[in-house]
Amino acid sequence: MLIDCNECAMQDTRACHDCVVTHVLHDLSRPLELDDDHAEALELLAEEGMVPVLRLLPRSATG
C-alpha cells in the first residue's frame, strides 16, 4: 500500500488531522509505503481505538 498525502482529497481538512498517517508520522513530505502486514496491524490498532483510522481518499475517487 502506497499512501501519498499529496494525492489525498482529504489533505488539509479536519479528517487529515485525525488520520493514522498524520498520527504516526510527523514528516508527511513523502509517500508512506506499507506492506500488507503493517497495513493490517494499523487497521487492527484502529479497530481497537488505539490509533485513528486511515482516512485516505484518493483525489481520483472524488472526480
MOTAUR-V790287 format. One record per residue. PHI is phi in whole degrees, -180 to 180 (999 if undefined). PSI is psi in whole degrees, 0 to 359 (999 if undefined). OMEGA is omega in degrees with one decimal (none if undefined). Layout:
PHI_PSI_OMEGA / PHI_PSI_OMEGA
This chain:
999_128_177.1 / -111_121_-179.2 / -112_113_178.5 / -116_107_-177.3 / -61_333_178.5 / -71_346_177.8 / -105_9_-177.7 / -97_129_178.4 / -66_342_-178.3 / -92_1_-178.8 / -58_136_178.6 / 66_24_174.1 / -112_178_177.6 / -62_326_179.4 / -64_324_180.0 / -59_320_-177.6 / -73_346_179.0 / -114_28_-179.6 / -101_145_-178.8 / -60_327_-179.4 / -65_315_177.1 / -64_323_-179.2 / -66_317_-175.8 / -83_320_-175.8 / -108_144_174.3 / -106_341_178.1 / -107_101_-178.0 / -102_25_-176.2 / -77_352_178.6 / -140_157_179.7 / -63_153_176.8 / -106_128_178.1 / -112_125_179.3 / -118_137_172.2 / -81_172_-175.6 / -58_320_-179.2 / -64_317_179.5 / -68_319_178.4 / -62_318_178.3 / -66_320_179.0 / -63_317_178.2 / -65_323_177.3 / -64_317_178.3 / -65_318_177.3 / -62_320_179.1 / -67_319_178.8 / -60_330_179.8 / -90_1_177.2 / 79_15_-176.9 / -85_334_175.1 / -141_159_175.5 / -66_162_178.0 / -79_163_173.8 / -74_122_-177.9 / -108_25_-179.2 / -63_127_174.7 / -133_99_-177.9 / -54_136_-179.4 / -55_325_179.8 / -63_336_180.0 / -78_346_-177.6 / -97_359_175.5 / 103_999_none
